[in-house]
Amino acid sequence: MSWLITKYLLTAGMVVFISEVAKRSDKLGGFIAALPLMTLLTLTWLYIENQPEEKIANHAYYTFWYVIPTLPMFLLFPYLLPKLGFWLTLGTCVLATVICFGLFAFLMKNFGIKLL
């Protein structure tokens, strides 16, 4: 149980840290957020918890493919924010990401990469 609490605290701490840095510097906050810190933490947790190497490798592999269809959201969000406000922009970006992911998964299936 203490291990689970430690995982939660460290992982949540990263989110809080990044948001605090972003308050002070847009560029530095964005840079730190763009680093694959959560993925590295997840890979570390999987390793420490004695998960098979294949599972750890698959996590890294699928993370790569899942990042690609999320990228348009980072361009759409700043464009829509002044026009729609925060919550509507956030919802629109989630919907756009789901659509991009579906289209991307369909496209990648033609290359033998099954994301769904």
C-alpha positions in Angstrom: 0.0 0.0 0.0 2.8 2.4 0.8 4.3 1.7 -2.7 1.0 2.7 -4.3 0.9 5.9 -2.3 4.5 6.7 -3.3 3.7 6.2 -6.9 0.7 8.5 -6.7 2.6 11.2 -4.9 5.6 11.2 -7.3 3.4 11.1 -10.4 1.0 13.8 -9.1 4.0 15.8 -7.9 5.2 15.9 -11.5 2.0 17.4 -12.7 2.0 20.0 -9.9 5.6 20.8 -10.6 5.0 21.4 -14.3 2.0 23.6 -13.7 3.9 25.7 -11.2 6.8 26.1 -13.6 4.3 27.0 -16.4 2.9 29.8 -14.2 6.3 31.4 -14.2 7.5 30.6 -17.7 5.4 29.5 -20.7 8.4 28.3 -22.6 10.0 26.3 -19.8 6.7 24.9 -18.6 5.9 23.8 -22.2 9.4 22.3 -22.6 9.1 20.3 -19.4 5.6 19.2 -20.2 6.8 18.0 -23.7 9.5 15.8 -22.1 8.3 12.2 -21.8 8.4 12.3 -18.0 5.2 10.5 -17.4 6.2 7.8 -19.8 9.6 7.4 -18.2 7.9 7.2 -14.8 5.5 4.6 -16.1 8.3 2.5 -17.6 10.1 2.8 -14.3 7.0 1.7 -12.3 6.5 -1.3 -14.7 10.2 -2.3 -14.3 10.2 -2.0 -10.5 7.0 -4.0 -10.3 8.8 -6.8 -12.3 6.6 -6.6 -15.4 7.9 -8.6 -18.4 10.3 -6.8 -20.7 7.8 -7.4 -23.5 5.1 -5.5 -21.7 7.5 -2.6 -20.9 8.7 -2.5 -24.6 5.1 -2.6 -25.8 4.2 0.3 -23.6 7.0 2.4 -25.2 6.1 1.3 -28.7 2.4 2.1 -28.4 3.1 5.4 -26.6 5.1 6.5 -29.7 2.2 5.7 -32.0 -0.4 7.3 -29.7 1.5 10.6 -29.4 1.3 11.3 -33.1 -2.5 11.9 -33.4 -2.5 14.0 -30.2 -0.1 16.6 -31.8 -2.8 18.6 -33.7 -4.5 19.4 -30.4 -1.5 21.5 -29.4 -2.0 23.8 -32.4 -5.8 23.8 -32.3 -5.9 24.8 -28.6 -4.2 28.2 -28.8 -6.1 29.0 -31.9 -9.5 28.2 -30.5 -9.0 29.5 -26.9 -9.6 33.2 -27.6 -12.6 32.3 -29.8 -14.4 29.7 -27.7 -13.1 30.1 -24.1 -11.4 27.5 -22.0 -14.0 24.7 -21.5 -15.4 24.7 -25.0 -11.9 24.7 -26.4 -10.9 21.9 -24.2 -13.9 19.8 -25.2 -13.4 20.6 -28.9 -9.7 19.6 -28.6 -10.7 16.3 -26.9 -13.2 15.6 -29.7 -10.6 16.5 -32.4 -8.0 14.2 -30.7 -10.5 11.3 -30.7 -11.2 11.9 -34.4 -7.5 12.2 -35.2 -6.8 9.0 -33.3 -9.5 7.1 -35.1 -8.4 8.3 -38.5 -4.7 7.6 -37.6 -5.5 4.1 -36.3 -7.5 3.3 -39.5 -4.5 4.6 -41.7 -1.9 2.7 -39.7 -3.9 -0.5 -40.0 -2.9 -0.4 -43.7 0.7 -0.6 -42.7 0.2 -3.6 -40.3 0.2 -1.4 -37.1 -2.9 -2.2 -35.0 -3.7 0.5 -32.6 -7.2 -0.4 -31.7 
